[in-house]
């Protein structure tokens, strides 16, 4: 008796904590994960070095970086150096309004390119590590956005229209807290020292410790009675 071949899946891999966990989950669920990252003009491009490490350590079937340039549009502290990345000393100071670190339509663009890649490798499964709990100010991380994109994917692609298997956008983290995500990743062997979540890292990718992403990440590790292993 032979094992059936693994189904391929495309996994969006930023190099951060959530996407690393998502990659590990895709592998756990029996998929052959093809990881994809984007060089989009982000100020925290160190994350791509981490993404490549994670793709290797988490046994991605393939890894590639797609070059686009959302910095041409600006409109975000992550793609426009003239816009300050907000910093704070406490997680409780964060609110749930859409922050200046939101990159206009980023997940729509990323998922569209992932969808094109999925069709070329005959995959109908895409994993993305969006999360709607804790600090959830981003409009393109909400369940209704993902549901709408999945509907569009099945209307707009040859695979969706003619395929036996519909296109599926997997969001295994969407209803988890950061602490729960970390706990899940640890159980799957994710080495979080390889990840970078900081929006404004220093030389060598040292996290600033005060941006929204750092504060939320630190809270998640603290709730697991841990310190962040990526911090020297």
Secondary structure, DSSP 8 states (H G I E B T S, - for coil): -------EEEEE--SSHHHHHHHHHHHHTT-EEEEEEEE-S-TTTHHHHHHHHHHHHTT-SEEEEEE--GGGT--STTT-TTS---B-S-GGG--SS--TT--TTHHHHHHHHHHHHHHHTT--EEE-----SSS---GGGSHHHHHHHHHHHHHHSHHHHH-SS--EEE-TTTT--HHHHHHHHHHTT--GGG----SS--GGG---S-BHHHHHHHHHHHTTT---TT--
